[in-house]
């Protein structure tokens, strides 16, 4: 029997090294998703509140609510969209409770501001994806870049690319699939390293 040394002999046994408990799984999954999106969520909240201290408080309230509602068996498919929705309602709660004159904005104004902030964040993410894709294409070996250039030239088809490259259509299809997979992984890794995934 293992005893928790800090709590004394009457304390319950320390957990075994068996399979992780559901609570541990929830903690790890939520923490990973939250940390990947925390900066974008905080930037969103900052667009809705004029003071950084208020934004900090609302972000904390948002994260607590998200933790309470998070279901590891059915995590949200669009984590950042879900996080923004929770944050939006927390901002509305803040406005209702706040006594500051600057915070007394109409719900309609806050809603429009939230929609604009979300749209701008989505556009920024698209631009980040495009930039990452450009960097990843530049890292491809010359034969793969040549394949893409032939296949995606104006009016080109897989058939015309295969003829120009002297390869069968099937070989071109397979090579393109491999290049697409490599580019997808490269873009995902690049965005994850920059904290945008």
C-alpha positions as CSV (number, residue, x, y, z in Angstrom):
1,X,0.0,0.0,0.0
2,X,1.4,3.4,-0.9
3,X,0.8,6.2,1.6
4,X,0.8,9.9,0.9
5,X,3.8,11.1,3.0
6,X,2.5,14.7,3.2
7,X,-0.9,13.8,4.6
8,X,0.0,11.2,7.2
9,X,-0.8,7.5,7.6
10,X,-4.6,8.0,7.7
11,X,-4.6,9.7,4.3
12,X,-5.9,7.8,1.2
13,X,-3.4,5.9,-0.9
14,X,-1.6,7.7,-3.7
15,X,-2.9,7.0,-7.1
16,X,-1.4,4.1,-8.9
17,X,0.5,4.3,-12.2
18,X,-2.4,2.6,-14.0
19,X,-4.3,4.1,-16.9
20,X,-5.0,7.8,-16.8
21,X,-8.2,8.9,-15.2
22,X,-10.9,10.7,-17.2
23,X,-10.3,13.9,-15.2
24,X,-6.6,13.7,-16.2
25,X,-7.5,13.2,-19.9
26,X,-9.9,16.2,-19.7
27,X,-7.2,18.3,-18.1
28,X,-4.6,17.5,-20.7
29,X,-6.9,17.9,-23.7
30,X,-8.5,21.1,-22.5
31,X,-5.1,22.6,-21.5
32,X,-3.6,21.8,-24.9
33,X,-6.5,23.3,-26.8
34,X,-6.8,26.4,-24.5
35,X,-3.0,27.2,-24.7
36,X,-3.0,26.9,-28.5
37,X,-5.8,29.5,-28.7
38,X,-5.2,31.6,-25.6
39,X,-3.5,34.5,-27.4
40,X,-6.2,34.8,-30.1
41,X,-8.9,34.6,-27.4
42,X,-7.2,37.3,-25.3
43,X,-6.8,39.5,-28.4
44,X,-10.6,39.1,-29.1
45,X,-11.5,40.0,-25.5
46,X,-9.2,43.1,-25.7
47,X,-11.2,44.3,-28.7
48,X,-14.4,44.3,-26.6
49,X,-13.0,45.8,-23.4
50,X,-11.1,49.1,-23.1
51,X,-9.0,48.2,-20.1
52,X,-6.5,45.4,-19.9
53,X,-7.3,44.6,-16.3
54,X,-11.0,44.1,-17.3
55,X,-9.9,41.9,-20.2
56,X,-7.7,39.8,-17.8
57,X,-10.7,39.3,-15.5
58,X,-13.0,38.3,-18.3
59,X,-10.5,35.9,-19.8
60,X,-10.1,34.2,-16.4
61,X,-13.9,34.0,-16.1
62,X,-14.1,32.7,-19.6
63,X,-11.5,30.0,-19.0
64,X,-13.3,28.8,-15.9
65,X,-16.6,28.5,-17.7
66,X,-15.0,26.7,-20.6
67,X,-13.4,24.3,-18.2
68,X,-16.7,23.6,-16.5
69,X,-18.5,23.0,-19.8
70,X,-15.7,21.2,-21.6
71,X,-16.6,17.6,-22.6
72,X,-13.5,15.6,-23.5
73,X,-15.6,12.9,-25.1
74,X,-17.1,15.5,-27.5
75,X,-14.7,18.5,-27.7
76,X,-15.9,21.4,-29.8
77,X,-14.9,21.0,-33.4
78,X,-14.0,24.8,-33.7
79,X,-12.4,25.4,-30.3
80,X,-11.7,29.1,-30.9
81,X,-15.2,29.8,-32.2
82,X,-16.6,28.2,-29.0
83,X,-14.2,30.1,-26.9
84,X,-15.2,33.4,-28.5
85,X,-18.9,32.7,-27.9
86,X,-18.2,32.0,-24.2
87,X,-16.1,35.1,-24.0
88,X,-18.7,37.2,-25.7
89,X,-21.3,36.2,-23.0
90,X,-18.8,36.9,-20.3
91,X,-18.2,40.4,-21.7
92,X,-21.9,41.0,-21.7
93,X,-22.0,39.9,-18.1
94,X,-19.2,42.3,-17.3
95,X,-21.0,45.2,-18.9
96,X,-24.1,44.4,-16.9
97,X,-22.2,44.3,-13.6
98,X,-19.7,47.1,-14.2
99,X,-20.2,50.5,-12.8
100,X,-17.7,52.2,-15.1
101,X,-19.1,54.7,-17.5
102,X,-16.8,53.4,-20.3
103,X,-18.2,49.9,-19.9
104,X,-21.8,50.9,-20.4
105,X,-21.9,50.0,-24.1
106,X,-25.1,48.8,-25.7
107,X,-25.4,45.1,-26.3
108,X,-25.9,45.8,-30.1
109,X,-22.6,47.7,-30.3
110,X,-20.8,45.0,-28.4
111,X,-22.3,42.3,-30.7
112,X,-21.2,44.2,-33.8
113,X,-17.8,44.8,-32.4
114,X,-17.5,41.1,-31.5
115,X,-18.5,40.1,-35.0
116,X,-16.0,42.4,-36.6
117,X,-13.2,41.2,-34.3
118,X,-14.0,37.6,-35.1
119,X,-14.0,38.3,-38.8
120,X,-10.7,40.1,-38.6
121,X,-9.2,37.3,-36.6
122,X,-10.4,34.7,-39.2
123,X,-8.9,36.9,-42.0
124,X,-5.6,37.1,-40.0
125,X,-5.5,33.3,-39.6
126,X,-6.1,32.9,-43.4
127,X,-3.2,35.2,-44.1
128,X,-1.0,33.3,-41.6
129,X,-2.0,30.1,-43.4
130,X,-1.1,31.6,-46.8
131,X,2.2,32.8,-45.6
132,X,3.0,29.4,-44.0
133,X,2.0,27.6,-47.3
134,X,4.3,29.9,-49.3
135,X,7.2,29.1,-46.9
136,X,6.5,25.4,-47.1
137,X,6.4,25.4,-50.9
138,X,9.8,27.2,-51.0
139,X,11.1,24.3,-48.8
140,X,10.0,21.6,-51.3
141,X,12.6,19.8,-53.3
142,X,12.9,21.2,-56.9
143,X,11.2,18.1,-58.5
144,X,8.1,18.7,-56.3
145,X,8.0,22.4,-57.0
146,X,8.4,21.6,-60.7
147,X,5.5,19.1,-60.5
148,X,3.3,21.8,-58.8
149,X,4.3,24.4,-61.4
150,X,3.3,22.1,-64.3
151,X,0.1,20.9,-62.8
152,X,-1.2,24.3,-61.6
153,X,-0.1,26.4,-64.6
154,X,-3.0,28.2,-66.4
155,X,-5.1,25.7,-68.3
156,X,-3.0,22.7,-67.1
157,X,-4.5,19.3,-66.3
158,X,-3.1,16.2,-64.8
159,X,-2.9,14.7,-68.2
160,X,-0.9,17.7,-69.7
161,X,1.4,17.7,-66.7
162,X,2.1,14.0,-67.0
163,X,3.0,14.5,-70.7
164,X,5.3,17.4,-70.0
165,X,7.0,15.6,-67.2
166,X,7.2,12.3,-69.0
167,X,5.3,10.4,-66.3
168,X,2.1,8.4,-66.2
169,X,-1.1,10.1,-65.1
170,X,-1.3,7.7,-62.2
171,X,2.3,8.6,-61.1
172,X,1.5,12.3,-61.3
173,X,-1.7,11.7,-59.1
174,X,0.3,9.8,-56.5
175,X,3.1,12.4,-56.5
176,X,0.6,15.2,-56.1
177,X,-1.1,13.4,-53.2
178,X,2.3,13.0,-51.5
179,X,3.2,16.7,-52.0
180,X,-0.2,17.9,-50.7
181,X,0.2,15.7,-47.6
182,X,3.7,17.1,-47.0
183,X,2.5,20.7,-47.5
184,X,-0.4,20.1,-45.1
185,X,1.9,18.8,-42.4
186,X,4.4,21.6,-42.9
187,X,1.7,24.3,-42.7
188,X,0.2,22.7,-39.5
189,X,3.6,22.4,-37.9
190,X,4.5,26.0,-38.9
191,X,1.3,27.4,-37.4
192,X,1.6,25.3,-34.3
193,X,5.2,26.6,-33.7
194,X,3.9,30.2,-34.1
195,X,1.0,29.5,-31.8
196,X,-1.7,29.9,-34.5
197,X,-2.9,26.3,-34.8
